[in-house]
Amino acid sequence: MFKKEYLGRGIVTVCGIFIIALTLAISVFLLVKGTGVFTQFHHSVAEFLFSDNWAPKDVPGEGGGHIGASIYIMGSLMTCGLALLIAVPFSLAGAIFIAEISPRLGSRILQPAIEIFVGIPSVVYGWVGLTILVPFIRDKLHAPMGGYSVLAAGIVLAIMIFPTIATVAADALRAVPDSYRQAAYGLGSTRWQLIYKVSVPAAKSGIFTGIILGLSRAFGETLAVAMVIGKTRVFPKGILYPTNNLTAAIAADMGNTANGGEYNMALWAMALLLLIISLACIVVIHLLARSGEKDK
């Protein structure tokens, strides 16, 4: 019995150490590759973040080009921000229905149906957006570039992050103690007063965690966005115009650049920026979780 216990503990410990080591190795690798364009080719971080002049050279060891990635950064910020604006109200409404309005129907039917969307490949979302959403935006909203736009990318991303936000928010609402609800009803609260004055405030850390998890997934999504965003290297004049983002640019160009060249290292710098954004989201999640524990 004790041997089995120690064996199980040892296996779990080894797996945990392996995961930590793998995460650190990936982070160090991206740090080395992503900073090469600054250390080896002597570009500035300000140029990378704020310039729109993107013309790196694709010859190994030869620099002198320009690595302004602000168009890609702005494209990622616009599409992810629009996706949050669309997805959060629907996700929060779905979570409230699942946890507060009809818990039995929500837990048995609605939440499993929502969770199915998590397993759908991103190419399917992109294909549906390409064949249905893009023509709709072109014909009904008269988009100037054939429907490929920030709006199309934002809607596709919103659909993709909706299940993550909704399920995490529903779990957070379920975790609110029943004593809170009983006390609210005892004071004469209606169901809606209970929801927006008691349940939602009590579950706010979990709800924000779901939102940030959805945001981190939106920043990392590649294929579905690349299929509908238009992939044009210009600042969009509005949400009906096309642009490009970080992940689509990396996916489109990484395989066609020379290893060790300025172009290749500039793309690695984009990957490092995405890692930093993901780490920042994780830090915010932990801070929210700690604040939620203190509130309790």
GIWOKA-V583057 format. One line per field, one symbol per residue. ss: DSSP state (a for helix, b for strand, c for the rest). psi: psi as a letter, one per 30 degrees, with the letter a starting at -180 (. if undefined). A space follows every 50 residues. Layout:
# GIWOKA-V583057
ss=???
psi=???
This chain:
# GIWOKA-V583057
ss=caaaaaaaaaaaaaaaaaaaaaaaaaaaaaaaaaaaaaacccccaaaaaa cccbbccccbcccccbbccaaaaaaaaaaaaaaaaaaaaaaaaaaaaaaa acaaaaaaaaaaaaaaaaaccaaaaaaaaaaaaaaaaaaaccccccccca aaaaaaaaaaaaaaaaaaaaaaaacccaaaaaaaaaccccaaaaaaaaaa aacaaaaaaaaaaaaaaaaaccaaaaaacbccccccccccccbccaaaaa aaaaaaccccbaaaaaaaaaaaaaaaaaaaaaaaaaaaaaaaaaac
psi=eeeeeeeeeeeeeeeeeeeeeeeeeeeeeeeeeffefeeeghlleeeeef kgjjhlkhkkfkafakhjgeeeeeeeeeeeeeeeeeeeeeeeeeeeeefe eieeeefeeeeeeefefefkkffeeeeeeefeeeeeeeeefhkfhgfjle eeeeeeeeeefeeeeeeeeeeeeffkkfeeeeeeefggkleeeeeffdee efgeeeeeeeeeeeeeeeefkdeeefffffhkilkkfafgllalleeeee eefefglkkfleeeeeeeeeeeeeeeeeeeeeeeeeeeeeeeeee.
